């Protein structure tokens, strides 16, 4: 990919490990922690899509709480762990290569940003807790437009801010529906396929499929 002016990252599942909250509590949860973590994440995403379709918006933190409550009930997790899990979700761990790669891209003078379903408060806390606050030029939250990905209003935000063309943006996500959303919008969408998953059939194939962010570096060029 050439003539890239901005590199935009999804946050949850792409930069930050959404399962790390449950993993840090796995001794209390037991062997079912991973199934529980995946169910929590799936329910959380389903709630964002359903609320967008119903036009019944709640912010991402409220959705995270609602989906946790259902997941704890489904997996019979002791309710006394609720606050612990929510607190851990606020400080999710980044994937191991993320800090190094982001710093390398920053040195190459790319404009870097996050484009996420998360609230501004949540995203800023995540960035700060992982010592990444000097990396990003912007943190775009869907709260600015009041609807969740993959609505086009979300993908409009970096275009409107930077006044650049859609194909001058490289957009990275680990979520296939988000890759398709950004790609159908006009971004150069890159799939961060950490778990050897199968891509969804949503009228888009990623410009690039990578195992982790390190694979991005040799495949992207500015002017």
PyMOL commands that set and color helices and strands:
alter all, ss='L'
color gray80, all
select helices_A, chain A and resi 20-23+26-29+33-54+60-74+79-89+98-107+120-129+142-144+152-162+166-168+176-185+213-219
alter helices_A, ss='H'
color red, helices_A
select strands_A, chain A and resi 6-9+111-116+138-141+169-173+188-192+208-210
alter strands_A, ss='S'
color yellow, strands_A
deselect
rebuild
show_as cartoon
